Amino acid sequence: MTLTLTALSHAATVGTYNKPASHRALLARVSLQGQPAWQLVYSHPVPTLGEGQVLIKTSHVGLNPFDWQCLEYGLGVGPEGKVMGRDGAGVVVGTGIGVHRFSVGDRVWFCANSSLAGAGAFQEYSVHFATEVAHIPRNVSDDEAATLGTGLVTAGVVLFRTLDFPLDSLLGSSTSKKTDAPWILVWGGSGITGVYLIQLASILGYRVICAASPVNHSYVRSLGADVVVDRWGAPSELIESIRTATKDEVLLAIDNVGSATATTCKAVLQGSSRWRERHQFARGDIHSTPGRLVALAGSPREVPDADAVRQVESPRVSFSTTFYNHPQFSERLLDSLTRLLANGRLLPARVKAVTGGLKGIEPGLKELRNGLAPGGYKLVARLADTPYSDTGLRWS
């Protein structure tokens, strides 16, 4: 089927493109007894392109913990089939009225808005608001671009909205850190969000102390981490190591793992008057600059503060009030990240290919769910590898 979209007055010029009547898609639903939760269908309706949107033919999708968590906890998924998936890369095949930033044929990556109908990544064609899509630079492959999505956008929202760093400083930053630069603690540095947090914080000039598994220590150092500790160590020993390395001056921390590690981060941020006295450092003032903890995977428990030298704030992260439907920020953020990728200052995460295209997503998500996926790698499926078959047209 060939469709032509006609621009109105000063709206962007749009082209003619081929839109199939149906396509392949992986649907998810809350599993009923004896029935599968995932089903690959071969005749799913292609989403309808709306004003201000782009239609993307997806080449690669990245797997995200959020994808299995939605099913496990019933987040936005019911008994009816729904296309899930957040992270993808592909090519623009259609532009809606009012779209100026993209043309048919542009290579792009996206972090899908799960509240937008037709945006799910686990299908061959999807629609997205143009203000929430980014160009892929020539030096980045499609499978690498599929690693960006949620991890990179989350890192950007945390740094430039939750912690309120000025976005302009990202492109104007020096390529070298000062020896007395402030510290930022990233827990779970080899997770995909951690991979991008380390790089962006380093570009901003921060010294990064990172907790990661030993097998990933050399990798996170290559991304810009200045000090790396073993995330599997005893919390008391890790806190001691971090205080020694930073002279108890960590004021910012981001946790990507869970409630227990967020609690450790909070203890680090509170500081310790006894530790300072033992090491002959000034105690500091509890009413001075507070520490700030961004807990992405679980809230911290209460930490005794009788020994603390500072208070700790825990600002909340929100995509809906910062990135989605907020084009003034989303466009500036994505354009800045594109420039960093193009000049090689920001590197995509490492790729681990998932075989079978859309059919390989369910076993790939089981790897993530069971902690079997290697740290520092994004599981990526190439949709062209999806087997052609006339089976699986409906749930059994």
WORA-V263295 format. One record per residue. NEAR is the number of other C-alpha atoms within 10 Angstrom. Layout:
# WORA-V263295
NEAR ; NEAR
This chain:
# WORA-V263295
7 ; 9 ; 12 ; 11 ; 15 ; 14 ; 16 ; 10 ; 9 ; 8 ; 14 ; 19 ; 17 ; 20 ; 16 ; 14 ; 17 ; 11 ; 18 ; 12 ; 12 ; 14 ; 16 ; 21 ; 27 ; 24 ; 23 ; 26 ; 22 ; 22 ; 17 ; 9 ; 7 ; 7 ; 12 ; 13 ; 17 ; 21 ; 23 ; 24 ; 21 ; 19 ; 15 ; 18 ; 14 ; 20 ; 19 ; 14 ; 20 ; 15 ; 12 ; 17 ; 22 ; 29 ; 28 ; 30 ; 24 ; 27 ; 22 ; 29 ; 35 ; 30 ; 27 ; 23 ; 14 ; 17 ; 20 ; 21 ; 13 ; 18 ; 19 ; 13 ; 10 ; 14 ; 13 ; 13 ; 18 ; 14 ; 12 ; 10 ; 17 ; 21 ; 23 ; 27 ; 28 ; 24 ; 27 ; 35 ; 32 ; 27 ; 22 ; 24 ; 21 ; 26 ; 32 ; 25 ; 21 ; 19 ; 21 ; 15 ; 15 ; 22 ; 18 ; 17 ; 13 ; 15 ; 24 ; 22 ; 29 ; 31 ; 28 ; 25 ; 23 ; 16 ; 11 ; 12 ; 14 ; 23 ; 25 ; 28 ; 30 ; 31 ; 30 ; 23 ; 28 ; 25 ; 27 ; 24 ; 24 ; 23 ; 24 ; 24 ; 24 ; 26 ; 23 ; 24 ; 18 ; 10 ; 11 ; 14 ; 13 ; 24 ; 26 ; 24 ; 30 ; 33 ; 32 ; 25 ; 25 ; 22 ; 21 ; 23 ; 22 ; 23 ; 23 ; 24 ; 21 ; 24 ; 20 ; 19 ; 19 ; 19 ; 17 ; 10 ; 15 ; 11 ; 17 ; 12 ; 13 ; 20 ; 14 ; 10 ; 13 ; 13 ; 10 ; 11 ; 15 ; 10 ; 9 ; 8 ; 11 ; 16 ; 20 ; 24 ; 29 ; 27 ; 26 ; 23 ; 34 ; 27 ; 22 ; 26 ; 26 ; 28 ; 28 ; 25 ; 27 ; 29 ; 22 ; 23 ; 21 ; 23 ; 23 ; 22 ; 21 ; 24 ; 25 ; 28 ; 25 ; 29 ; 28 ; 24 ; 19 ; 13 ; 13 ; 19 ; 19 ; 11 ; 18 ; 25 ; 17 ; 12 ; 21 ; 21 ; 26 ; 17 ; 18 ; 25 ; 18 ; 17 ; 18 ; 11 ; 12 ; 9 ; 16 ; 11 ; 11 ; 19 ; 20 ; 13 ; 17 ; 22 ; 19 ; 14 ; 15 ; 16 ; 14 ; 24 ; 19 ; 24 ; 22 ; 23 ; 24 ; 28 ; 29 ; 21 ; 18 ; 16 ; 17 ; 16 ; 24 ; 25 ; 21 ; 19 ; 28 ; 29 ; 21 ; 26 ; 28 ; 27 ; 28 ; 21 ; 21 ; 14 ; 18 ; 18 ; 11 ; 9 ; 11 ; 9 ; 13 ; 9 ; 17 ; 16 ; 13 ; 15 ; 9 ; 10 ; 12 ; 17 ; 21 ; 23 ; 25 ; 26 ; 26 ; 18 ; 15 ; 16 ; 17 ; 21 ; 13 ; 9 ; 12 ; 9 ; 14 ; 9 ; 13 ; 22 ; 23 ; 22 ; 19 ; 21 ; 15 ; 16 ; 13 ; 12 ; 17 ; 14 ; 16 ; 11 ; 10 ; 18 ; 22 ; 20 ; 15 ; 14 ; 15 ; 11 ; 18 ; 22 ; 18 ; 14 ; 21 ; 21 ; 14 ; 17 ; 21 ; 17 ; 16 ; 18 ; 19 ; 17 ; 11 ; 13 ; 15 ; 17 ; 18 ; 21 ; 24 ; 18 ; 18 ; 18 ; 18 ; 21 ; 18 ; 16 ; 20 ; 27 ; 22 ; 19 ; 25 ; 19 ; 13 ; 21 ; 21 ; 14 ; 15 ; 20 ; 17 ; 8 ; 10 ; 11 ; 16 ; 15 ; 19 ; 24 ; 18 ; 28 ; 25 ; 29 ; 29 ; 23 ; 23 ; 14 ; 16 ; 17 ; 12 ; 9 ; 10 ; 9 ; 9 ; 12 ; 14 ; 12 ; 13 ; 8
